[in-house]
Amino acid sequence: MSQELIRKVEASSLKQDIPEFEIGDTVDVHCRILEGDKERIQIFSGVVIARSGSGTRAMFTVRRIVQGEGVERKFPLHSPRIAKIVVTRSSIVRRAKLYYLRDRVGKAVRLKERRLDQKKRRKAKTAQAAEAE
């Protein structure tokens, strides 16, 4: 009974427009930033190295290299501070968490790209075109 009530309350705060992305994908996270009374969008792009939680508590960790220093940031998936998430590249990985990338430097950090076959590529393009309209 209480689980059903919690699920109903949480359903109102879940986002519907979240794209499908997996561990190892390179994403652009568009974050809303408040500066005084102005609001702007800042893009944080990097590799998704972890996902955790479910429902409103779902989180994902994005890692990128800035001036030779690794920067990681955890984002709540359903946060109103996230304007949108754009998947720019998919990679082949065989782990649920990519924490081993923290120890890698330079070209060793690269992941092999996952190529889509022709049907999936066309389907993705039509979905992006429909979303843009």
N, C-alpha and C positions, 0 to 999 in steps of 0.2 A: 504494500500500500504506500509506504513512504517513498520507496524507490520510484514508483510511478509518478508521484507528486513532484519529486525532484526532477525527473525526466521532462515533465510537462513545463516546469518553470524554466529549466535550462534551454528548452527548445526555442523559446522566444529570443534568446541572445545568441543563437548559433547563426553564423554567416552561411549564405547559400551559394555565393559566387567564388568559392575557393577552388583553384585549379588542382588537378591531380598532380602531385609531385612526390618523388621518392627520395630515399637516401642517395646521395651522390649527384643529384641534379643541381645544376647551377641556376640560381634564382635571383631575381631582382625584387626586393621587398620595398615597397613604397610606403614610407612611414610619415605620418602626420606629426609635425613638430610645431609647438606653440612658442612663439617669441613675443612676449608682451601680449598685445591684442591681435597680432598677425599670426596666420597659420600658413605653413608651407609644407611641401612634400620633399623629403630627402630619400634618396634611393640607396639602399644597402645591398650590394650584390656580392654573392659568394656561393660556396658549396654547402649544401645541406649535409651536416655530418651526423645529426641525430634527430629523432622524433620521439616524443613521449606523451603519455596521458591520453585521455579520450574525452569526447564531449566538449564542454566549455573549458576544461582544464588542459586541452591539447596544446603542446608546445613543440617548437622546432628550433634547432640551433644552426646558425649559418656562420661559416668561417671564411675569412678572406685575408689576403696579405696586403698590408699597407706599409709602404716604405721599408720593406724587409722584415716587418714585425707582424706576427699572426694576431688577428683580431677576431674574437668570437662574440656572437650576440644571440641571446635567446629571445624568441618572440612567442607570445601567446597567439595561437592560430586564429582565434575568433575575436581578437582585440579590435575595438573601434579605432585605435591608433594606427592600424594597418589599413592603408587605402586599398592596395591590391598587391597581389603576388604574381609575378610573371616568370614562367619557366623559360630560360634561354637555352639550356642544353641539358641533355640527359646522359648519364654515364653508367657504365657497367660496373656494378659492385657486388661483392659476395658477402657482405657483412651488414648487420643491422645498425651498428654504430661505427663511424669512421674516425675514432679517436686516435688511431695510429698516424693520421695525417699531421698531428701536432709535432711529431718527432721528425717529420720529413722536411727537407729544404730544397728549394730550387725546382728543377724539372721532376724530381721524385714525387712531388705533390700532385702531378697531373694524373687524371683518371681517363681511362679509355672511353671514348664516346659511344653511346648506344645509337645506332642508326635505325631509323624507322623504314619499313618497307613501303612501297609505293601507295598502297591502299590507306595505310595509317597516315602517311604524309598528306595525302589529299584530304582525308577526313579532318586532320588537324588544321589545315589551311582553311577549309570551309567553316570550321567552328570559329576560327579567329576572325574571318571575314564577317560572320554573322554577329559576333560579339562587338565588332567595331561599329556596326550600324546602329 
